[in-house]
Amino acid sequence: MTGSKALEVLNRGFVHTVKDPLCGNIPMTEGLRKLISIDEVGKLSRIKQNGPAFHIYPGAVHTRLSHSIGVYHLGREILLSLARKNSILPFTEEGIMSFLAACLLHDIGHFPYAHSLKELAVKEHEEIAADLILGSDELGGAIDSLGGNRNTAAMIIADGRECDDEETMIYRRILSGTLDPDKLDYLTRDAFFAGIPYGRQDTDFIISSMDIAGKRIVLDKEAISSVEQVLFSKYMMYRTLYWHKGVRSLTAMIKKAVISALKDGVITYDDLYLKDDYDFYSLSRKHPDYPPFSLIALAEKGSAFPRKAVKPFDSNGTMEKRALDIMTRSETEKRIQEKLIGLYPELPEYDVIIDIPERISFETDIGIRMDDGSIVSANDAGMLFPKAGTMFSSSLRTVSLFLPEWISDDDAERAFREVCDE
């Protein structure tokens, strides 16, 4: 396809406008707009993007639907930029429309309450999204009718599935890369609504600096600082928002309640899939006599347990080896409860909560195009941040103990250290 033909496809029929506080006026075709009205997509308007973070940052009440529309907008802007600077592109009209649909639908398999339940998932949310697209005549038919292909859209989203189609693989690299529209939107959007200054990106400059070289997405050398800004923003957003101790506490309380209910047979995994925030809270209300669900009630009100003890994450540490697996973590939590029960006989095991965040990466695999036209790795291009990423990740990741307020800090710290040293 020629670049001019791609521009025609990306501008034809975009007669509807969605207004967004970050992106301004976002053009859509009639077919893309209809996608938003389908139940599986509309559900995203009832899932807060940052889950419990609004209890700490009251403005952070934006939804996964607004984020998904932002990702679609930036994905289209990336294709428009590529079309303007390339006379020939490895794209087809059907592929372009499939990609735009994939951008809009990439989060339809997401769990409620932000990432609280992600660690419990049998399937990644991208796989669930692909299954929804392929299993729903309404959703798949809507993609086909707007000029896309439901199978292609599903393959773009579920990037773990085997694929040998070159065009689809390029779309995957755009949607799931270091500078993907997902990351560019959520960092800026989350920072904007939380009212913190760290996530804003020079998105227009980054997109204008992207290009296709062979089968990969590359960035002009002049935009190296923009990549470092994105990675540093990611670090700062984890430090101030995503892994704020209050947010971690509320998230850990939710996970502890759900894991307990799964183990006790009160709920099944099927009860967690395809729910919005309201459905999730209703689930706990259906079992008012199940004590661990009191944690969900507290989290819903923003009543976070205070952090009573903390230590840097050590992959060789006794605590980490015992408690890293969230499904067996209760054994270690039980050890701590046993050390406290003599002083606090009313302390239930489900109120003892260990939190270990997942590993995060600050690495980048994007190619950098040098002045002579050669493509080199970010490290070889002199980018500093990837080399410092391990240090930043280590400084963020900790093991925390959350307990009710009425437990003494000194008693909690002592029990925590004793279990760490066993």
N, C-alpha and C positions, 0 to 999 in steps of 0.2 A: 504494500500500500504506500502511496506517496504521502508526503507530509501534508500537502494541500488537501488530499482526500480525507486524511485523519482529522484535519481541522474542520472540514465540512461536517463529518459525522459528529464531532464533539460540539458543534454549534446548531445542528439541525433539530428543530423541534423543542428546544429548551426554552419554552414559553412561560413556564410557571416559576414563581419565585418563592423561596423560603427565606425568611429573615432570621438572621443569626447575630447575636451580640458580638461575636468575635469576627466572623467572616463577612458580615454584611449581607447583601443579597446573594442568595445561592440559586442559580438556575437549575431547573429540572424539566425533564420531559413528562408528558402525561403518564407514561408507563412507569417511570421512576417514582413519581409522586404516588401512584396507586400502591406501590410496594409498601409505603409507610402505613397504609390503612389496613394491611393484613395483620391478623391477630398476633402472629409470631413476632412481627416487627413492632406493632403498637405496644406490646408488653414492655419494650425497652423504656417507654416513657414512665414506667412505674418501678424502675430500678435505678436507684441513685448511683451515679458514677463512682463516687468515693465512699459508698456505704456509710459507716458510722462517723466519718470524719466531720459531718455537719454538727455533731455535738461539740466539737472542738473549734471548728471554723464554720460559723452559722451560715455563711453564704454558699457553702459547698453542697447545694441541693440540686445541682444540675444532673441530668439523667444520661443513661447510655444511649437514648435515642438522639439527643442533641449532639453527643460525641460522634455517633455513627454518621449523622448528616455532615458533620465537620470532616470526617475521614473521607466520605464520598467527595466533598467539595475539593479537598486537597488532592485526592487521587485524580480527579478530572483536571485540576490545574497542572499536575505533573505531566499528564498526557498532552495537554495543550502546549506546554513548554517544549516537550520532546518533538511535537509535530512542527513547531515553528523553526526549529534548528536542524531538522533532518529532512532531506529530500526523499529518502526511502526509509520506511519503518517496517519491522517484522510483525505488523498488526493486521487484523481483519476487522471489518465492521462488527461482526458477531462477537469477536474477542473483546473489542473495546466496550461494548454494551455489557458483556458478561463481567468484565472487570469493574465497571461502575456499579453494577448490582452487587458484586462481591464486597466492594468497599462499604456499601450501605448495609449489607447483611452480615458483616463479619462477626458481630457480637450477638446474634440472635440466639446462640446456644449458651450465653453467659448465665451464671448463677446469680441469685439475688444477693444483696448485702455485700456488694463489691467482691473482693477476693476471699471473703471469710470461708467460703465453702470449696474454693478451688482445690485446696490440698486434699479434700476428701473425694474428689471426683474419680469415677471409674474411667471416664472419657474426658479428654480436653474439650473446652468449649468450642474450639474450631471444628472438631470432629462432629460434635452435636449439631452445629450449624449446618455442616455439609449434609448430615443425615436428614435434617429438617427440610432442606432444599430439595433433596432427592425423594423424600417421602411424602411431600405435600403437593397435591395436584394444584392447589391454589397458588402456592408460593412458586413452585417450578413453572407453572403455566404463565405466571406474571412475568417471570424472567424471560421466557421464550417469546412472549408477546411483545416485549419492548425491544426485541431484536437481538437478545442475548441467547445463551445456551445454558440451561440449568446445570448440566454436567460440568461444563467449563467453570462456571461460577463456584460450584462446590469444590472443584479441584484447586482453584485459586486460594480459597479460604483454608482448606485442610491441607496444609503444605507438607504434612508427613506422609501423604499418600503418594504412591509411585506415579510418576508422570514423565512421559517422554516427548511431550509436545512443547516445542521451543517457545511459542508465543505464550502459552500458559505459564511456563517457567519464568518468563520475564515479568509477567504480571505478579507472580508470587514474590519475586525479588523486590518489586516496588512496594507491595503491600506489607511485606514482613522483613524489611531490611533495617539497617542502622538508622537511616533517615526516612523511615516509612511514614505515610500520612497518619497512621494510627498514633505513633509516638509524637509527631509534630503537633497533632491536635491535642492529645490528652495532657501533655506537659503544659501547653499554653492555656488550655481551657481550665484545667484543675487549678492552676496558679491564679487565673483571673477570678474564678468564683470563690476560691478560698481567701483571696485578698492578700496573697503573698507574692513577692516580686521576682521569684527565682526562675519561673518556668517559661517566660516569654522568649520566643525564638524569632529570628529574622527569616521567617518562613518564605517570603517572596524571593529573597536572595538565594536561599538554599535550593528552592525549586528551579530557579533560572540557571543554576550552576550544574544541575543534573544533566546527564546525557547517557546514551546507550553506546557501549563499545563492545562489539561482538555480541555476546549473550549476557552481559552483565551491566548493571547500573554503575556509573562512575560519577565522580565529582571533580570539577575544575580545581586546580591547586589553590586558587584564590579563596576558595570556600573552606579551607581547612579549619580556620578559626571558628566557623559556624558549626562544624562537626564537634569540635571541642566544647563549644557552648552548649550544644544539645546534651552531650555526655555529662558535663558539669551540672546542667540543670536537672538532669535525672538524679544525680547524686544529692543535690540540694532538696529536691522534692521528696525523696525518700527520707532524708534527714528531718525535714520540717513537717511534712504532711503524711505521707504514706506510712512511715514507721514512727510517727509521734507516739509517745508512750501511752497516751490515752486511747488513740486509735488502735494500737496493738492490744491493749487490755480488752476493749470492747470486742475486737475481732476474736481474740483468744477465748473469751467467755462464750461467744456464739459457737465456736468450734468445739469447746468442751461439752456443751449441752448436746450438740448434734451427735458427736461421737458416742456419748453415753447412751443416747436414745437408740442409735444404730446397734450398739452392742447388746442392749437390753431388749431389742426387738420391738421397741415402741413405735419406731418408724422404719422404713426401708429406703434404699437409695432412690427408688422410683418416686418417693414422696418429695425429693429435692429437685428433680429435673423439671425444667420449663416452668418455674415459679417466678413471680415477681416479689418485690419486698412485702407487699400486703399478704400474698399467699403464704409467704414464709412465716410471718408472725402469726397468721391464723393457724398454721400447723401446730405451733406450741400451745395455742389456746384450746385446741381440741383435746389436749391432755393436761388439764389443770392440776391433776393430782400427781404428776410426775415431777419429783423435786428438782432434778437438774434443769428443767425448763424455767426455773426461777431466774437462771442466768440470762435467758433470752429476754425475760420481762425487764430485768435490770438494764440490759444493753439497749433495749428499745427506749428506755427513759434517759439513756446517757449516763447511768450510774456505774461508772467504770471502777473496777477494783484498783486500788493503788499498787504501784510496783514496790515490792518489799525487799527485793534482792536482785542483783544483776551481775553478770560477769561477761567478759569478752568471749565470743565463740571460739572454741578450740576443737578442731576436728578430732584430736586425739584425747580430749577430755572425757572423764568417766561419765559426767552428766550428759554430754552430747552423744556418746555412744549408746547410752541407755534410752535417751529420750528423743533422739532425732526423728524416729518413726512416730508420727502422730497417733497411729493406731495402737501403739504399745506404750505410749508416754504415761498413761495412767498408772503403770506399775511404779514409776519413779515418783509421780505425784503422791501415790499412796505411801511411799517411804517417808516423804516429808510430812504428810499428815500424821503418821504414826509417831514422829518425833515431837509433834505439837499437841497431840491429843491429851497428854497428861495435864497440860496447862489450859487447854481449850477443848474440853470434852464435847462441846456442841459443834465443833468444826467438822462439817461433812467432807468427804473426799472430793466431791465434785466442786467444792469451793477452793480447792488447791489447784492452781493453774500454772503450768510451765509453758512459756512461749519461746519458740525458736524460729525466727523468720527464715524463709527460703534463701538460697544463694542467689545473688543478683550479679549480673555481668556488666562491665563498662567497656567491653571490647568492641571493636568495629571491624567488619570485613569489607567495607566499601573500598573500591579502587579509587585512587587519586590520579587524575590525568595531569602529567607534568607539562612544562612549557614545550618540550620537544615531542609531545604527543604520546610518550610512553605511559603505561599504566603501572603504578606501583602500589604496594600496600600502604595503609595509613602509617604504620610504624616507619617504613622506609621513607615516607614523605616528611618525616620530622615531626609528626604529631605527638605531643607530649602525653595527652590524657590516657591513651590506652596503656602506657607504661605505668602510670600511677593508679590505674583502675583497681588493681589488686589491693593496694593500700587503702583506697577509699572504701572498697567493699568490706574489708576487714574492720575498718573503724565503725561501720554501721551495724554489723551483725553482732548481736548479743544474745545471751540466754537470760530470760527474765522470769521472776516468780511473782505472780499476782495473787493477792489474798484479800479477804474482806478488811475493811478499815480497822476493825476492832482487834486485829492481831498485832501485837507489838512488833515494831520494826526490828528490834534487837533479837527477839525470839525467832522471827522469820529468817533473818540473816543467818543466825546460828544453825537452824535446821537445814537451810539451803547449803551452807558450807559443809556441814557434816555429810550430807548425801553426795556432794561433789567430791569429797575426799575418801569416800568408801571404796 
